[in-house]
Amino acid sequence: MTKKIVATTALIAGFALPASASARIVPQRGIAGANLDMTQAQLLDKLGQPDRKKSRSSEIFGSYRTFFYGKTSVDMFRSGQRKVFNVSTASRAQKTSTGVGVGSTAEAVKKGVKGVKCDQSHCWVGRFDPGRKVTDFRLSKTGRVTRVTIGFVID
């Protein structure tokens, strides 16, 4: 009888977990449902209207737009097919399927993210070569993740 109670309690507790317990950072793909290469229409369909938008310009990126969803930002080219080229978050609510995100230690990143490499300032997946995807876990001086960015290397 005791085993049934424990199993039932564990099952009920599993259903009570908050939605943020699910994987929201998918290395080399996206954050919070905003994925690289999504079109503006796909992004708005998936996440709805952003909290705010900002038009920007850069010598490297040209003209682009940033959509802000809380502490998560999504950068999108304004010309061509208007696709997402960068997603970044400082939100503690966004985690990988292994629980890695803002606030995690470098050691947790090494254990929880497949293929990751680290130095003192960041951990990353991918190669910093033009056109390649990179997932970057920015580290504080104390070795904790402060921001996670997934994007294409432009230059």
N, C-alpha and C positions, 0 to 999 in steps of 0.2 A: 504494500500500500504506500509506503514512504517513497519508493522509487517512482510511482505514478505521480505523486504530488510534486516531486522535484522536476520531473520531465514536463509536466503541465505548466509549472511555474516558469521554467526556462522558455517554453514555447510562447507563453503569454508575454514574457519580458522581451522576447525577440520582436514581437509585433509592436511593442510600445516604444521602440527606438525611434528617435526623431529622424526626419527625412534627411537631415544633414549627415547622417551616418553612412549614407550611400556614397559611392565613388563619384566625386564631382571634378577631380583633376585626373585627366587621362593623358599621361605623358605622350608627347609627340602628336597629340590630337587636339585637345581643347580643355577648357575650364568652364564649369557651370552650364554646360550645354552649348557654349559658343565654340565652334570648331574651326580650325584653319580651313581656308578655301570655301567657307559658307558664303553665299551671296547675302546682300542686305535683306532681301525678301525672306530668305531662309532664317536669318538671325532674328528678324522681327517676328516671324511666325512662331519660332521656338521660344523666345524670351520676352516678347512683347516690346512695348515702347520703353526706351531707357529712361533712367532718372534724369539724365541730361546728356547733351551732345556737344561736341566741340570740334570746329573745323581747324585744321592745322596744316602747316606746310614745312617741308624739309628739303634740303638739297639732295638728300639720299632717297627719301620716299616720295618726293613730290607732294602733291596735294592729297591729304587724307582726312578722315573723320574718325573721331573717337567717341564711342558710345559707352556711357558709364552705367553700370548696374551695381549699386552699392559700392563696395571696395574692389569690384572687378571692372576692368576696362577692356574694350574691344576696339582694335584699330582696323580700319577698312579703307582700301584704296578708293579714291573718288573717280578715277578714270577706268576705262576698260570694263571689265565685268564686275567691278566693285565688290571684291572679295576680301574676307578677313585675312590679314597677314600676321596679326599679333594679338594675343590674349594674355592679360596679366592680372594677378590678384594679390591683395594684401589681407584678404579675408581669412579668418581662422575657421570659418564654416566650410571652406572648400578643402577637401582631402582626397588623396588617392584611395584606391580600394584597400590599401594596406595602412591607411590612417596617416599618411605623410602630408604635411602642408605647413602653412605659416605657424611658427612656434615649435616645429619639430627640430630635433638636434641633427647635426650633420651625420652622426652615427645612425640615427633612425632613417635618414635618407638613404645611406649606404645599404642598410639592411632591407629597406622596403621598396626601393626602386631599382628594377632590373637594368643592368648595363650602365649604371651611373658612375661618373668619375668626379672627384672632388679636389679642390685646393682650399686655401684658407678663406677665400672670399665667396666661393660658390660651388655648387654641385651641378652637374649637367648630364643630359642624355643627348646624344647626337654629335655632329661635327660642326664647327664654326667655319663652314665653307659656303660660298655664295649659292643660294638656291636650296640649301639644306634646311631641315627642321631641327630646332634645338629646344629642349625643355631645360630651363635654368632655375635653380633654387638658390636665390641670393641669401648669403649668410651674414649675420651680424658679427661683430668682433668677438662675441661670446659663443659663436658657432651655432646659432639658431636661425632657422629660415625666417626671413622678413618679407619676402615676395617670391611668387612663382610666376614665371613668364614662359609662354610657349609661342614660338614664332618662326618665321622664315629668316634666314640670314640673307641680308640684301647685298652687302658688299664684302 
